[in-house]
Structure formats: C-alpha cells, structure tokens
C-alpha cells in the first residue's frame, strides 16, 4: 500500500506600504488559491474567513485550466481550457465558511449547527451557508479567485478575506494544506471593473494602483529531480503550481507569462532554463528542463530564481511541492517553500471583471 503525506508552505513578505505585495498572513481584497484540484484522485476543501467586524460580500471565479488533451504535454496545439464558473458569497462578521470543490455547497437555510458532541462528527455543510457554491467540472485543475465587493456589487478594498486550501488524496485520505494569497486593496480603488494591480497612472487606472502588485520574481530552494524506479530505487520531483495575477474574466482570455529560471547548485555553478505558462500550470521541474535533474545538476540541492521575462512582465504566484517516493512499499512525502525576492513589481496590470457583474 502506498502511503502519502504532504506539507506545503507558501511564504510572502510585505516590504512596507508603498511596495506591499501579496500576503499569506493577513487579509486581502482579492484572494487567490493557485492550486485547486478535483480530478478523482485528489479533491480540495476551501476555507474562507471574514476577518472584519461587518458583513462581507465577494464574487468568486473558478478557472478550469486542465489541458484540452490531458494525455499530451501543453503547447500551442494543446492549450489549457478556459472554463470560467462564477458565484457570490456573503459572510457575516468574523464568519468562516468551507466547502469541498467536487461537491460545492447548497444554500440551505435549514442547516443545523455542528454538534461535535453527537457522533458522527460530520459538520460538512453545517451552520450559515455563504450562498450557492457550484460544483466543478469533472477533472478540474486550476485556480479559485475571490474579489471583495461592497453591498452594491462594486469592487472594494476592505481587505477582509483570508483562506486555506486542503488537498486530500482520495485513496489514502492524507492531506496537504497551503494558505491562499491575499492581494491587498488600496484607498485609490475607483470601484470599476478594471482592478489595477500596482504601477503608476495609466489608461484604465487614472488614480494609479488600486491593489498591491504581484511579485515578478521568486526564489525556490529544492532538491534535484531523479527517478531510480527502474532499479526499485526512489523517485523525487519538484512541482510548481503557477498562476499569472493578471486575468481577463470579461473576455475569458488567458494570460501568458514566460518564466526564466536561474538554477544554482551546491558548488555555486549556475544553469538556465525557461518555459511559458498560459492561464495556469503545474510544472514538474525535471520535465521543464534537464538542468533540474540530478545527473545534470551535479548535486542533491539547488536554489532557483524564477522571474517573469521582460517580454511578458506579468506578476505571478507560486505554490511549491516536492515529492519523494522511497522504500518498498513506496512512501510519498512532500514539502515546499517559495518566497518573492527583490520587491520587484510590474508596471501595472489588470484583473478585468465581466461588466454585467459589476453594479
């Protein structure tokens, strides 16, 4: 029997108000879950909390980015799907809520409070419902993004949203958790459907930035990839779930960003690689380029700097997961750490909401 255990950590830093970036340790006006899977092998539970002492309203978007042909590698002939599903949630003061992605959550006013003293302790769906949460399409792989709104339905910089995702392996029942990324809203928010992330005044952003910028650069520390399964040996790989922050929900046009990798091994030798992410990607580094494989890297560990190429200067978010199978029967373990560096910010980019949903 294969036993699976995971642990994922995604860390971000705030570099002062003027250069504030995304955070996993406080509230945001935009909340992003970069890795959401409901494919029959994995399922994801979403937890969202309202950190404010008042009612909070948000519109959420599932983006299904599974490949048109999941059996083939990504590329121009096999692009990711852009299937967008949106819904609204309402949270009372300091209210947390949750749902399972594959099942969604009904809006049932007859729900009873969770009574943990009465077994079985099944509290799924108990308490105040946030609204009708739809289930996702079969084989879903992508992101969830929630934008805080005021009572009229206009984008609002209340910075009340925070969240956690829990991915569960349906075969073993073991789990991996990570904190969602919050993008703080600024006082310059003009409440229209073009959410300007960072940057100076420009067309569509007459007041300048309305939300904090996303990082253009990340640092990842990870072991090298290898596969010794042909000799009953271990398998080890690092995956990065990557999502560009800019998103056009109005026209359903995915954002593409070219990522450039600078890889430094234990001997301080450097290697380079690049790839392009459209909409969303789950990158296995050893398949992106051989420089991430142990035989090429020449060591067990590396530090990789990832930056958005100047040709596609989009901020992006990263969740890292390193997996290792060892022994017989195989045990699969994972851990991850990703941090932005240099405080670099793009010159202004947008999350564009459908006009009919912005009142």
Buried (B, 14 or more C-beta within 10 A) or exposed (E): EEEBBBBBBBEBBBEEEEBBBBBBEEBBBBBBBBBBBBBEEBBBBBBBBBBBEEEBBBBBBBBBBBBEEEEEEBEEEEBBBBBBBBBBBBBEEEBBBBBBBBBBBEEEEEBEEBEEEEEEEEEEBBBEBBBEBBBBBEBBBBBBBBBBBBEEBBBBBBBBBBBBBBBBBEEEEEBBBBBBBBBBBBEBBBBBBBBBBBBEEBEBBEEBBBBBBBBBBBBBBBBBBBBEEEEEEBBBBBBBBBBBBBBBBBEEEBBBBBBBBBBBBEEEEEBEBEBBBBBBBBBBBBBBBEBBBBEBBBEEEBBBBBBBBEEBBBBBBBBBBBBBBEEEEBBBBBBBBBBBBEBBBBEBBBBBBBEEBBE
